[in-house]
Amino acid sequence: MIEQMKLSTRIKISYLLVFVVPILLILAMVGTIARLSMNSLQKKFDLDQSSYDMILNPMSMMGHIAASTIDELQTAAKNDPDKLTDTEYLKNVNDRLGDYYSCLLVMKGNKQIYSGLPEGSSYNTDIEYNTQADTESIYVVNELPYHIQQFDFKYSDGTVGKVLIYTDVEQILPQTKDLVVRIIVGAVFILFIVSILTMLWLYRGIIRPIRKLKDAAENISEGNLNVSVTAESDDEIGELCNAFEAMRIKLKNQIEQNIQYEKDSKELISNISHDLKTPMTSIKGYIEGLKDGVADTPEKRDKYIRTIYNKVNDMDNLIEELFLYAKLDSHSVSYSFVKLNISDYFQDCADEISLDLESQGVEFGYFNYLDKSTVVIADPEQLKRVINNIVGNAIKYAYPGRPLRISIRVMEEAEFVKVEIEDNGRGIARKEVPLIFDRLYRTDASRNSTKGGSGLGLSIAKKIIEEHGGKIWAQSTEGVGTTMCFALRKYKEQKGAVEV
């Protein structure tokens, strides 16, 4: 639950921990220490009450020392006042008061009946009291400060008597000072513990994640993008960690893409160089043949010139494909999308393709299962390029010794128009089928095929179909043939709206 806490809530709680909680704990600690200390002092000094006033004002404790002894003397003064003339009794009382650092003085009129004051003490026995209550508590500031508790009574003969109990303040103060010291030490200890716990809590929730972010940022600056940052909470720090991790992954993917792109570019240059070098070598050889007179008949010269022309055309097509792919890759191709009656369009394509294929001895079949009113939004020129690339690929990879047959089927599905271009060529191994639309991929990995080709034809077809919002895929069986399929979304026009 703590881990789900927002940073603002965490800061508010830390404020409570640093300020409010210590105050509450200190108050509880003061109450506990006061209670225990007053219980101890009550037993030690025979206090008559355990009031918190004695904690706030330790000197008030002086008026409550030897409470039971004073009660005993007051009872005797009330019931048998002449008992307070008994020296033995008064000496016994004085001995008991000694346990509380106190001593007894009993007066009858102006005469001392009993004095338990130490000889040579500085206690003043001539103080005049204006007694307003049964018992008077007076603090006397002297060279050695002391405290006096007094009450008046009358002897049986009517003479006014006084009982005074002197207490040595210097003997009592260490006890009260010890109480104050314990309170101060306890308060400091509470502040220290609460501060440490608050700091650890803040460190765990704020400082540690920020330090992880710092370490990850330093690793990224050094090129290490494999150091992940895991959010440990759902607060603002956790959101920052998630954003940082998303940035790291995106940056890593971008760098990997750039590396792959650079690798592919180098491979493209290498492959194109290879594919250009082959026809260039042939052209050079035929030109040298013409120059050296090897082609010594009109028929040979005509054959050499046709071959050179074809090689130049191959090079021109290769450069054109490369240029087109570069434009498609940079999304700089301008499409001219129009509404096409797909049935009429494919009929025209089939008529044109059939003438070319028949001249090459390829059997061609066209099957149209479309409604005559079916329309798609497409660029006619680019769509034709897709068909030509697929058909050209089928011709390149015809099965040796087997008459090539190519069929085009156009059919209708619920929301799409599906086109299938099937051949009975060499086919593609199952593991290679997902790779044929990759840039530069050719099933002839050694690039020694006499059929040539840049390996860009199907990549170009895929990019064009995807720019049309469609999808392209392949189905193939090695040694049997291949079916290239692509689908385009149908165009539907409705009242008040146009749906594509």
C-alpha positions, 0 to 999 in steps of 0.5 A: 500500500505504501508503494502506491502512495503519491509523492505529494502524499509521501511528503505530507506524511514525512512532514507529519513524521518529522514534526507532529509525530515527535510531539505526540511521542514526546508528550506520551514519553513525558507522561510515562516518565512523569508517572513512573518518576512521581510514583518513585518520588512519592515513595521516596519522599512520602508525597501526598499526591502525584500531580503533573504540576510537580513536573512543570514546577518541581518546587511545588513538590516541596509542599507535599514532602512527608505528607503522612508525617504531617498528617500524623502531627496534625491529627495529634495537634487536633486530638491531643495537642499536649502530645507535641510536648513529648520530646521522645515522640518529637525525636522519633518524628524528626528521625523519620523526617530525616529520611526525606532530608527534613527536620522538625521544629515545634514552638509553643508561643515563642518558646522552642519545645523541640528543635531537630535543626542541625547545629550551626544551620542557617535555618531562620527560626524567627520568620513571621508567618501570615497563615491563611490556611492550615498548612503554609508552604514557604521557599526561603532563599538563603546561602543554603536554600531551604523550604518550610512547611508549617501549621498552627494549633493550640495547646490545651492551655490555649497557647498557640503552637507551631509545627515547622518542617524544614527541608534541605532544597539542595538534597531534593533538587538532584532528584527533580533534575534527574527527572528533567534530564531523563525527559530531555534525553528521551525527547532527543532520542525520539527525535533522532529515531523518527528522523532516521526512520523518516530519512530511510523512508524518503531514501527508499521512496525517492532518493534510491529511484532517483539514484537508479535513474542517474546510474541508468542515464550515465550508462546511456551516456556511455552507450550502454542501453541494456540497463533497465529501470524498474518502477517500484511504485505508482507515484510520480517517481514511478511514472518518471521511471516508466517514462525513462524506461520507455525512452530507453527502449525506444532509443535502443530500438532506434539505434538497433534499427539504425545499425540494421539500416546501415548494415542493410545499406552496406549490403544493398550497395554490395549487392547492387555493385555485384548485380551491376558488375555482372552485366557491365562485364558482359557488355564489356566482353561483347563490345570487345568482341565487336571491336576485335572483329569476333562478330564477323557476320551481320547476324553475330553483330546483331546478336551482340548489339541485342544482348548489349541492349538487353543488359543495359535495360537490365541495368536501367531497371535495376537502377530504377528499382533502387531509386523507387525503393529509396523513395518508398523508404523515405515516404517521398513517393507521390501517389495519385489515388483514384476510384478504380473499377477493379474488374475493368482495371484487372481485365486491362492488366490481364490483356496486356500481361497475356501478350507479354507472357505468350511471347515468352511461352508462358501459359496465362490464365485470368479468373474474375469473380468480382461484381462488376460494380466493385470499386477500390481507391488506388493508384493505377500506376503503382498497383500495376507495378505490384502486379508486374513485380510479382509476375516478373518474380514468377518468371525468374524462378520458373521450375527448370524443364517445366512449362511455366503457368501463371494465373491471376484470380480476383475475388471478393470478400466482405470488406476486401478485394483479394487478388491471387497470382499463382505460378507453378515455379520452383516454390519457396522453402517454408522457413524462407516464406516470411523473409521474401518481403524483406529488403534485398532478400533473394532465395538465391543467397549466393547471387549467382542466379542467371535470372538477376534481380535486385531482391527489391521487387517484393519489398517494393510491392509490400510497401506499395500495398501497405501505403494503400491500406492493404496487406500482402502475403505468400503461400508456397510449396517448394517444388510445386509453386507459389501463390502471392496474395494481396487484399485491398479494402473496397470503396463504399459510398453511402448517403451522407458519408463515404466509407473506404 
